[in-house]
Each structure stands twice: as structure tokens, then as C-alpha cells.
Amino acid sequence: MRPEPWRVFARIGLLLVGTVGGFVLLQQWMRGVETAATVDVFHALGIGGVTRGYQASIIVDAHSRGSFAAILTPACSSLASLLALGGLAVLRPTGARGRLALALAAAVTVVFLGNIARIAASIGVGLLTGPSALVLFHDWVGSLFAFAYTLGGFVLMLWVLLPRDGVALDDLCLAGPVPVDASVGASVGESSPDGVRDES
């Protein structure tokens, strides 16, 4: 039995409110996590001149090009994309929860790591060529890359959720399989062994 329309719209409304509320409450914490992860990437690679500043900022020492602070704004965070993927997962028809959790975890990982790579690449450009090149790279190449990894995470989630060979599509849908009367197919248009169609 399918849910009533008002229940569906109420569910979507609550999801939208929760998504906006989650972004407002978590964006500062998430930016701090992404800032720390980006700085750790440079330290792991043995690259100096990159340190964490106040809250969600990264101090870049470009030597002869001077020092500057790169601030990770809410728009630069991957939180909005992560919440959107979570919302799509919640709105998905009922099915295997294990597969849903795996699909969401894979998509979230791709988006989060993709955003860290984008931020690190922008900082790396700024470290080599200065703040003007950082802004240019961030606004153009970084934006295209953000679209690519967000779309990639969503496609990966769909791929994990798709039924495998031998798994009925009805198992992944909200409504159960429609029962079929076996006598219907046997009585309409069925040919007899000698090739004469049975119209009875």
C-alpha cells in the first residue's frame, strides 16, 4: 500500500527543515574539520608554509609572494552536498538498509575527500603563484571539480543501490510485487502443439 500524499509532502517538508537546520548548526564545525584535514594533507606530504589559522582559515606563506590567509567559507564546505545526499537517501523507497548505508557511506566519502582535494589544490596554487592565482583557480577549476565529485558521489550511490543479477527490482521499491494470475497467460493467444492458436 502506498503512503498518503500528505504524508509524503510532510516528510519532504521535515527533511528540508532538517537539512537547513543541520547546515546552520554544523557548518562551522564542518569547516574546522575540513581546514584541519587540508593542513594535515600538506604536512603529510612534507610541504611547509601551510598552517591552520583562526577557526576556518589557513595561513599560507608563499615566501617572496608574501603571506595571506585563505578562509574556508560555508559555500566552500562540502556540508551542503553531504546533507543533500543524506536527504536523497532518506527519500529513497524502503529496501535493504545495509545496502543503503553502504551506498550513502561511499557517496559521502567521495564528496568529502573530493572537497579536501579541491581545497588542497587551491592552496597549492596559492602557495606557488600567490593569492590572485588561488582565487582564479578556486572560482573556475575548483567549481568545476566540485560539480564533478558531487555528481560522482551521487552516481556511485545510485550504482550501489541498483539491483544486481538475480535480484528483483520489486525488492527495492516501496510497493510489493503485483500478483499475477497464472491462468491468464495460458488462456490468451496460446498456440497448440500443431501450430493452431487456441482462441477458446
Solvent accessible surface area in square Angstrom, and as a share of the most:
residue,aa,sasa,rsa
1,M,224,1.00
2,R,169,0.62
3,P,62,0.39
4,E,88,0.40
5,P,96,0.61
6,W,149,0.52
7,R,132,0.48
8,V,60,0.35
9,F,146,0.61
10,A,44,0.34
11,R,117,0.43
12,I,60,0.31
13,G,30,0.29
14,L,133,0.66
15,L,37,0.18
16,L,109,0.54
17,V,108,0.62
18,G,45,0.44
19,T,38,0.22
20,V,98,0.56
21,G,28,0.27
22,G,15,0.14
23,F,57,0.24
24,V,97,0.56
25,L,144,0.72
26,L,77,0.38
27,Q,37,0.16
28,Q,98,0.43
29,W,160,0.56
30,M,14,0.06
31,R,34,0.12
32,G,12,0.12
33,V,52,0.30
34,E,0,0.00
35,T,0,0.00
36,A,30,0.23
37,A,26,0.20
38,T,0,0.00
39,V,8,0.05
40,D,86,0.44
41,V,54,0.31
42,F,10,0.04
43,H,102,0.45
44,A,89,0.69
45,L,125,0.62
46,G,69,0.66
47,I,68,0.35
48,G,52,0.50
49,G,26,0.25
50,V,1,0.00
51,T,72,0.42
52,R,115,0.42
53,G,22,0.21
54,Y,173,0.66
55,Q,92,0.41
56,A,7,0.05
57,S,11,0.07
58,I,3,0.02
59,I,67,0.34
60,V,0,0.00
61,D,56,0.29
62,A,1,0.01
63,H,140,0.62
64,S,107,0.69
65,R,132,0.48
66,G,32,0.31
67,S,77,0.50
68,F,37,0.16
69,A,57,0.44
70,A,19,0.14
71,I,118,0.60
72,L,10,0.05
73,T,57,0.33
74,P,51,0.32
75,A,99,0.77
76,C,18,0.11
77,S,11,0.07
78,S,3,0.02
79,L,9,0.05
80,A,56,0.44
81,S,28,0.18
82,L,25,0.12
83,L,40,0.20
84,A,55,0.43
85,L,5,0.03
86,G,20,0.19
87,G,8,0.08
88,L,83,0.41
89,A,5,0.04
90,V,73,0.42
91,L,68,0.34
92,R,32,0.12
93,P,64,0.40
94,T,88,0.51
95,G,32,0.30
96,A,54,0.42
97,R,209,0.76
98,G,57,0.55
99,R,57,0.21
100,L,41,0.20
101,A,63,0.49
102,L,112,0.56
103,A,0,0.00
104,L,50,0.25
105,A,57,0.44
106,A,26,0.20
107,A,0,0.00
108,V,48,0.28
109,T,68,0.40
110,V,54,0.31
111,V,0,0.00
112,F,47,0.19
113,L,105,0.52
114,G,10,0.09
115,N,1,0.00
116,I,12,0.06
117,A,49,0.38
118,R,15,0.05
119,I,14,0.07
120,A,15,0.12
121,A,42,0.33
122,S,5,0.03
123,I,4,0.02
124,G,18,0.17
125,V,39,0.22
126,G,0,0.00
127,L,22,0.11
128,L,125,0.62
129,T,76,0.44
130,G,3,0.03
131,P,58,0.36
132,S,94,0.61
133,A,30,0.23
134,L,21,0.10
135,V,82,0.47
136,L,114,0.57
137,F,47,0.20
138,H,53,0.24
139,D,73,0.38
140,W,171,0.60
141,V,77,0.44
142,G,1,0.01
143,S,60,0.39
144,L,130,0.64
145,F,83,0.35
146,A,26,0.20
147,F,138,0.57
148,A,54,0.42
149,Y,20,0.08
150,T,42,0.24
151,L,85,0.42
152,G,32,0.31
153,G,0,0.00
154,F,64,0.27
155,V,81,0.46
156,L,57,0.28
157,M,4,0.02
158,L,80,0.40
159,W,149,0.52
160,V,13,0.07
161,L,17,0.09
162,L,100,0.50
163,P,40,0.25
164,R,94,0.34
165,D,147,0.76
166,G,90,0.87
167,V,58,0.34
168,A,56,0.43
169,L,115,0.57
170,D,63,0.32
171,D,89,0.46
172,L,21,0.10
173,C,56,0.34
174,L,72,0.36
175,A,30,0.23
176,G,49,0.48
177,P,95,0.60
178,V,122,0.70
179,P,126,0.79
180,V,130,0.75
181,D,86,0.45
182,A,92,0.71
183,S,67,0.43
184,V,85,0.49
185,G,61,0.58
186,A,60,0.47
187,S,62,0.40
188,V,113,0.65
189,G,27,0.26
190,E,83,0.37
191,S,65,0.42
192,S,39,0.25
193,P,151,0.95
194,D,114,0.59
195,G,58,0.56
196,V,97,0.56
197,R,137,0.50
198,D,70,0.36
199,E,136,0.61
200,S,120,0.77
